[in-house]
Amino acid sequence: MDIVYVRDLKLDARIGIYEWEKRILQKIRIDLEMGWDNRIPAASDAINDTLNYKTAAKLVMQLVEGTHYELVERLAETIATTLMRELNVPWIQVTVGKPGAVRGSSEVGVKIERGNRQWQAST
Ligand SMILES: Nc1nc2c(c(=O)[nH]1)N=C([C@H](O)[C@@H](O)CO)CN2
């Protein structure tokens, strides 16, 4: 399976378990790796055959805007289920990081993997 990716998407989010975190915007960083059969758009040269990384990034931005998440786990799971459902992504790896959340660390967060990595498009 091929990959379409979005790396280092930096967003401002309402996220965290503490009261003070519910009142502020914090920087988060998101990486997406999404399975796709890129032979099909490579042959057609048509954007409609792609897993459009711009569409994926916009969906993530919409999920982050306007919702408070307690946990990075909840946000990562929401991103994975939404992209799989809306864009027919068969396999996805989502990383959600909070830079600066733990003193002495450059970033903390979670990485999750959902779906079937062995998936092949039927030809
Ligand atoms: N596994 C997790 N651990 C922690 C989370 C989290 O979302 N998942 N969140 C916090 C706090 O919100 C923290 O980021 C504030 O600095 C602590 N641990």
The ligand as a Gaussian input file, in Angstrom:
#p B3LYP/6-31G(d) Opt

LIG

0 1
 N       -1.777000      10.261000      27.902000
 C       -2.063000      11.542000      28.230000
 N       -1.478000      12.107000      29.288000
 C       -1.764000      13.383000      29.589000
 C       -2.652000      14.152000      28.813000
 C       -3.247000      13.517000      27.699000
 O       -4.054000      14.113000      26.932000
 N       -2.944000      12.219000      27.420000
 N       -2.903000      15.461000      29.132000
 C       -2.313000      16.051000      30.156000
 C       -2.502000      17.493000      30.416000
 O       -3.547000      18.067000      29.696000
 C       -1.154000      18.171000      30.133000
 O       -0.876000      18.133000      28.727000
 C       -1.048000      19.584000      30.630000
 O        0.301000      19.975000      30.646000
 C       -1.409000      15.317000      31.059000
 N       -1.168000      13.965000      30.661000

